[in-house]
């Protein structure tokens, strides 16, 4: 199973970063750079999933 995890990180200055990672069978395979929105993180993560894993994710979790 391939899952994309999108995490919200609040910074001390009040800004928010959205980080993404790709997991396969409970093991993290790839991580991306911080994005300004959850949507931007998901778009980049989906593209990376196709590039590195050769298919779409089975699930997306936003934390």
Secondary structure, DSSP 8 states (H G I E B T S, - for coil): -EEEEEEEEE-TTS-EEEEEEEEETTEEEEE---BSSHHHHHHHHHHHHHHHHSS--SEEEE-
